Amino acid sequence: MLKVCDCVFYGLDSFGKKRQSWRVTQCYRKQTVQEFDELYPMDCDVLKDIIELDRLKSKYSRMEQGLPTNEFFRLIPCLPEEATHVGLTSICGAIAPIEECEFIEVVPWSQELIESTQEAAASRIKNDLRYYEWQWS
């Protein structure tokens, strides 16, 4: 289980020669459309139909382009125990599946700074989760 402030290896550097090291900045889990619909039930049938039609249009558009359409999901902030992906930072940023990351060490910061960084990441879990973008796997 990776936590915020852990250092990990993920992928290769921009030259493709060395393993790239990153710092974990956020933990994410997948949320499916069904989970979202259960959390935020909609009373208006017309609006439900419009949203479903938009999802189908997106799916068929992707199929025409030869892109994957096997799952429609989004990544939302979560606790480290629930995480399937982690947000990473180095020279740039990335989101990676946990199984592709290899733990190195915890960042060499003071315990207070580590705790405040972890608390800041945890506070993002409480934000309104309806506004994260949907994506295709």
Contact map, one row per residue, 1 for C-alpha under 8 A:
11100000000000000000000000000000000000000000000000000000000000000000000000000001100000000000000000000000000000000000000000000000000000000
11110100000000000000000100000000000000000000000000000000000000000000000000000001000001000000000001000010000000000000000000000000000000000
11111100000000000000000101100000000000000000000000000000000000000000000000000001000000000000000000000000000000000000000000000000000000000
01111100000000000000001111100000000000000000000000000000000000000000000000000000000000000000000000000000000000000000110010000000000000000
00111110000000000000001110000000000000000000000000000000000000000000000000000000000000000000000000000000011000000100110000000000000000000
01111111000000000000001100000000000000000000000000000000000000000000000000000000000000000000000000000011111000000000000000000000000000000
00001111100000000000111100000000000000000000000000000000000000000000000000000000000000000000000000000011111000000000000000000000000000000
00000111110000000000111100000000000000000000000000000000000000000000000000000000000000000000000000001111100000000000000000000000000000000
00000011111000000011110000000000000000000000000000000000000000000000000000000000000000000000000000001111000000000000000000000000000000000
00000001111100000011110000000000000000000000000000000000000000000000000000000000000000000000000100011100000000000000000000000000000000000
00000000111110000011000000000000000000000000000000000000000000000000000000000000000000000000000000000000000000000000000000000000000000000
00000000011111111111000000000000000000000000000000000000000000000000000000000000000000000000000000000000000000000000000000000000000000000
00000000001111111111000000000000000000000000000000000000000000000000000000000000000000000000000000000000000000000000000000000000000000000
00000000000111111000000000000000000000000000000000000000000000000000000000000000000000000000000000000000000000000000000000000000000000000
00000000000111111100000000000000000000000000000000000000000000000000000000000000000000000000000000000000000000000000000000000000000000000
00000000000111111110000000000000000000000000000000000000000000000000000000000000000000000000000000000000000000000000000000000000000000000
00000000000111111110000000000000000000000000000000000000000000000000000000000000000000000000000000000000000000000000000000000000000000000
00000000000110111111000000000000000000000000000000000000000000000000000000000000000000000000000000000000000000000000000000000000000000000
00000000111110011111100000000000000000000000000000000000000000000000000000000000000000000000000000000000000000000000000000000000000000000
00000000111110000111110000000000000000000000000000000000000000000000000000000000000000000000000000000000000000000000000000000000000000000
00000011110000000011111000000000000000000000000000000000000000000000000000000000000000000100000000000000000000000000000000000000000000000
00000011110000000001111100000000000000000000000000000000000000000000000000000000000000011100000000000000000000000000000000000000000000000
00011111000000000000111110000000000000000000000000000000000000000000000000000000000000011100000000000000001000000000000000000000000000000
01111111000000000000011111100000000000000000000000000000000000000000000000000000000001111000000000000000000000000000000000000000000000000
00011000000000000000001111100000000000000000000000000000000000000000000000000000000001111000000000000000000000000000000010000000000000000
00110000000000000000000111110000000000000000000000000000000000000000000000001000000001110000000000000000000000000000000010000000000000000
00110000000000000000000111111000000000000000000000000000000000000000000000001111001111100000000000000000000000000000000000000000000000000
00000000000000000000000001111100000000000000000000000000000000000000000000111111011111100000000000000000000000000000000000000000000000000
00000000000000000000000000111110000000000000000000000000000000000000000000111100011110000000000000000000000000000000000000000000000000000
00000000000000000000000000011111000000000000000000000000000000000000000011110000000100000000000000000000000000000000000000000000000000000
00000000000000000000000000001111101100000000000000000000000000000000000011110000000000000000000000000000000000000000000000000000000000000
00000000000000000000000000000111111100000000000000000000000000000000001111000000000000000000000000000000000000000000000000000000000000000
00000000000000000000000000000011111110000000000000000000000000000000000110000000000000000000000000000000000000000000000000000000000000000
00000000000000000000000000000001111111000000000000000000000000000000000000000000000000000000000000000000000000000000000000000000000000000
00000000000000000000000000000011111111100000000000000000000000000000000000000000000000000000000000000000000000000000000000000000000000000
00000000000000000000000000000011111111110000000000000000000000000000000000000000000000000000000000000000000000000000000000000000010000000
00000000000000000000000000000000111111111100000000000000000000000000000000000000000000000000000000000000000000000000000000000000000000000
00000000000000000000000000000000011111111000000000000000000000000000000000000000000000000000000000000000000000000000000000000000000000000
00000000000000000000000000000000001111111000000000000000000000000000000000000000000000000000000000000000000000000000000000000000000000000
00000000000000000000000000000000000111111100000000000000000000000000000000000000000000000000000000000000000000000000000000000000000000000
00000000000000000000000000000000000011111110000000000000000000000000000000000000000000000000000000000000000000000000000000000000000000000
00000000000000000000000000000000000010011111101100000000000000000000000000000000000000000000000000000000000000000000000000000000000000000
00000000000000000000000000000000000000001111100000000000000000000000000000000000000000000000000000000000000000000000000000000000000000000
00000000000000000000000000000000000000000111111100000000000000000000000000000000000000000000000000000000000000000000000000000000000000000
00000000000000000000000000000000000000000111111110000000000000000000000000000000000000000000000000000000000000000000000000000000000000000
00000000000000000000000000000000000000000001111111000000000000000000000000000000000000000000000000000000000000000000000000000000000000000
00000000000000000000000000000000000000000101111111100000000000000000000000000000000000000000000000000000000000000000000000000000000000000
00000000000000000000000000000000000000000101111111110000000000000000000000000000000000000000000000000000000000000000000000000000000000000
00000000000000000000000000000000000000000000111111111000000000000000000000000000000000000000000000000000000000000000000000000000000000000
00000000000000000000000000000000000000000000011111111100000000000000000000000000000000000000000000000000000000000000000000000000000000000
00000000000000000000000000000000000000000000001111111110000000000000000000000000000000000000000000000000000000000000000000000000000000000
00000000000000000000000000000000000000000000000111111111000000000000000000000000000000000000000000000000000000000000000000000000000000000
00000000000000000000000000000000000000000000000011111111100000000000000000000000000000000000000000000000000000000000000000000000000000000
00000000000000000000000000000000000000000000000001111111110000000000000000000000000000000000000000000000000000000000000000000000000000000
00000000000000000000000000000000000000000000000000111111111000000000000000000000000000000000000000000000000000000000000000000000000000000
00000000000000000000000000000000000000000000000000011111111100000000000000000000000000000000000000000000000000000000000000000000000000000
00000000000000000000000000000000000000000000000000001111111110000000000000000000000000000000000000000000000000000000000000000000000000000
00000000000000000000000000000000000000000000000000000111111111000000000000000000000000000000000000000000000000000000000000000000000000000
00000000000000000000000000000000000000000000000000000011111111100000100000000000000000000000000000000000000000000000000000000000000000000
00000000000000000000000000000000000000000000000000000001111111110000000000000000000000000000000000000000000000000000000000000000000000000
00000000000000000000000000000000000000000000000000000000111111111000000000000000000000000000000000000000000000000000000000000000000000000
00000000000000000000000000000000000000000000000000000000011111111111100000000000000000000000000000000000000000000000000000000000000000000
00000000000000000000000000000000000000000000000000000000001111111111100000000000000000000000000000000000000000000000000000000000000000000
00000000000000000000000000000000000000000000000000000000000111111110000000000000000000000000000000000000000000000000000000000000000000000
00000000000000000000000000000000000000000000000000000000000011111110000000000000000000000000000000000000000000000000000000000000000000000
00000000000000000000000000000000000000000000000000000000000001111111000000000000000000000000000000000000000000000000000000000000000000000
00000000000000000000000000000000000000000000000000000000000001111111100000000000000000000000000000000000000000000000000000000000000000000
00000000000000000000000000000000000000000000000000000000000001100111110000000000000000000000000000000000000000000000000000000000000000011
00000000000000000000000000000000000000000000000000000000001001100011111100000000000000000000000000000000000000000000000000000000000000011
00000000000000000000000000000000000000000000000000000000000000000001111100000000000000000000000000000000000000000000000000000000000000011
00000000000000000000000000000001000000000000000000000000000000000000111110000000000000000000000000000000000000000000000000000000000000011
00000000000000000000000000000001100000000000000000000000000000000000111111000000000000000000000000000000000000000000000000000000000001111
00000000000000000000000000000111100000000000000000000000000000000000001111100000000000000000000000000000000000000000000000000000000001111
00000000000000000000000000000111000000000000000000000000000000000000000111110000000000000000000000000000000000000000000000000000000111100
00000000000000000000000000011110000000000000000000000000000000000000000011111000000010000000000000000000000000000000000000000000000111000
00000000000000000000000000011110000000000000000000000000000000000000000001111100000000000000000000000000000000000000000000001000100100000
00000000000000000000000001111000000000000000000000000000000000000000000000111110000000000000000000000000000000000000000001011000000000000
00000000000000000000000000111000000000000000000000000000000000000000000000011111011000000000000000000000000000000000000001001000000000000
00000000000000000000000000110000000000000000000000000000000000000000000000001111111000000000000000000000000000000000000001001000000000000
11100000000000000000000000110000000000000000000000000000000000000000000000000111111000000000000000000000000000000000000000000000000000000
10000000000000000000000000000000000000000000000000000000000000000000000000000011111000000000000000000000000000000000000000000000000000000
00000000000000000000000000011000000000000000000000000000000000000000000000000111111100000000000000000000000000000000000000000000000000000
00000000000000000000000000111000000000000000000000000000000000000000000000000111111111000000000001000000000000000000000000000000000000000
00000000000000000000000000111100000000000000000000000000000000000000000000000000011111000000000011000000000000000000000000000000000000000
00000000000000000000000000111000000000000000000000000000000000000000000000100000001111100000001111000000000000000000000000000000000000000
01000000000000000000000111110000000000000000000000000000000000000000000000000000001111110000001111000000000000000000000000000000000000000
00000000000000000000000111110000000000000000000000000000000000000000000000000000000011111000111100000000000000000000000000000000000000000
00000000000000000000011111000000000000000000000000000000000000000000000000000000000001111100111100000000000000000000000000000000000000000
00000000000000000000011110000000000000000000000000000000000000000000000000000000000000111111110000000000000000000000000000000000000000000
00000000000000000000111000000000000000000000000000000000000000000000000000000000000000011111100000000000000000000000000000000000000000000
00000000000000000000000000000000000000000000000000000000000000000000000000000000000000001111100000000000000000000000000000000000000000000
00000000000000000000000000000000000000000000000000000000000000000000000000000000000000001111110000000000000000000000000000000000000000000
00000000000000000000000000000000000000000000000000000000000000000000000000000000000000111111111000000000000000000000000000000000000000000
00000000000000000000000000000000000000000000000000000000000000000000000000000000000000111001111100000000000000000000000000000000000000000
00000000000000000000000000000000000000000000000000000000000000000000000000000000000011110000111110000000000000000000000000000000000000000
00000000010000000000000000000000000000000000000000000000000000000000000000000000000011110000011111011000000000000000000000000000000000000
00000000000000000000000000000000000000000000000000000000000000000000000000000000000111000000001111111000000000000000000000000000000000000
01000000000000000000000000000000000000000000000000000000000000000000000000000000001111000000000111111000000000000000000000000000000000000
00000000000000000000000000000000000000000000000000000000000000000000000000000000000000000000000011111100000000000000000000000000000000000
00000000010000000000000000000000000000000000000000000000000000000000000000000000000000000000000111111100000000000000000000000000000000000
00000001110000000000000000000000000000000000000000000000000000000000000000000000000000000000000111111110000000000000000000000000000000000
00000001110000000000000000000000000000000000000000000000000000000000000000000000000000000000000000111111000000000000000000000000000000000
01000111100000000000000000000000000000000000000000000000000000000000000000000000000000000000000000001111100000000000000000000000000000000
00000111100000000000000000000000000000000000000000000000000000000000000000000000000000000000000000000111110000000000000000000000000000000
00000111000000000000000000000000000000000000000000000000000000000000000000000000000000000000000000000011111000000000000000000000000000000
00001110000000000000000000000000000000000000000000000000000000000000000000000000000000000000000000000001111100000000000000000000000000000
00001110000000000000001000000000000000000000000000000000000000000000000000000000000000000000000000000000111110000000000000000000000000000
00000000000000000000000000000000000000000000000000000000000000000000000000000000000000000000000000000000011111000000000000000000000000000
00000000000000000000000000000000000000000000000000000000000000000000000000000000000000000000000000000000001111101100000000000000000000000
00000000000000000000000000000000000000000000000000000000000000000000000000000000000000000000000000000000000111111100000000000000000000000
00000000000000000000000000000000000000000000000000000000000000000000000000000000000000000000000000000000000011111110000000000000000000000
00000000000000000000000000000000000000000000000000000000000000000000000000000000000000000000000000000000000001111111000000000000000000000
00000000000000000000000000000000000000000000000000000000000000000000000000000000000000000000000000000000000011111111100000000000000000000
00001000000000000000000000000000000000000000000000000000000000000000000000000000000000000000000000000000000011111111110000000000000000000
00000000000000000000000000000000000000000000000000000000000000000000000000000000000000000000000000000000000000111111111000000000000000000
00000000000000000000000000000000000000000000000000000000000000000000000000000000000000000000000000000000000000011111111100000000000000000
00011000000000000000000000000000000000000000000000000000000000000000000000000000000000000000000000000000000000001111111110000000000000000
00011000000000000000000000000000000000000000000000000000000000000000000000000000000000000000000000000000000000000111111111000000000000000
00000000000000000000000000000000000000000000000000000000000000000000000000000000000000000000000000000000000000000011111111100000000000000
00000000000000000000000000000000000000000000000000000000000000000000000000000000000000000000000000000000000000000001111111110000000000000
00010000000000000000000011000000000000000000000000000000000000000000000000000000000000000000000000000000000000000000111111111000000000000
00000000000000000000000000000000000000000000000000000000000000000000000000001110000000000000000000000000000000000000011111111100000000000
00000000000000000000000000000000000000000000000000000000000000000000000000000000000000000000000000000000000000000000001111111110000000000
00000000000000000000000000000000000000000000000000000000000000000000000000001000000000000000000000000000000000000000000111111110000000000
00000000000000000000000000000000000000000000000000000000000000000000000000011110000000000000000000000000000000000000000011111110100000000
00000000000000000000000000000000000000000000000000000000000000000000000000000000000000000000000000000000000000000000000001111111100000000
00000000000000000000000000000000000000000000000000000000000000000000000000000000000000000000000000000000000000000000000000111111100000000
00000000000000000000000000000000000000000000000000000000000000000000000000000000000000000000000000000000000000000000000000000111111000000
00000000000000000000000000000000000000000000000000000000000000000000000000010000000000000000000000000000000000000000000000001111111100000
00000000000000000000000000000000000100000000000000000000000000000000000000000000000000000000000000000000000000000000000000000001111100000
00000000000000000000000000000000000000000000000000000000000000000000000000000000000000000000000000000000000000000000000000000001111110000
00000000000000000000000000000000000000000000000000000000000000000000000001110000000000000000000000000000000000000000000000000000111111000
00000000000000000000000000000000000000000000000000000000000000000000000001100000000000000000000000000000000000000000000000000000001111100
00000000000000000000000000000000000000000000000000000000000000000000000111100000000000000000000000000000000000000000000000000000000111110
00000000000000000000000000000000000000000000000000000000000000000000000111000000000000000000000000000000000000000000000000000000000011111
00000000000000000000000000000000000000000000000000000000000000000001111110000000000000000000000000000000000000000000000000000000000001111
00000000000000000000000000000000000000000000000000000000000000000001111110000000000000000000000000000000000000000000000000000000000000111
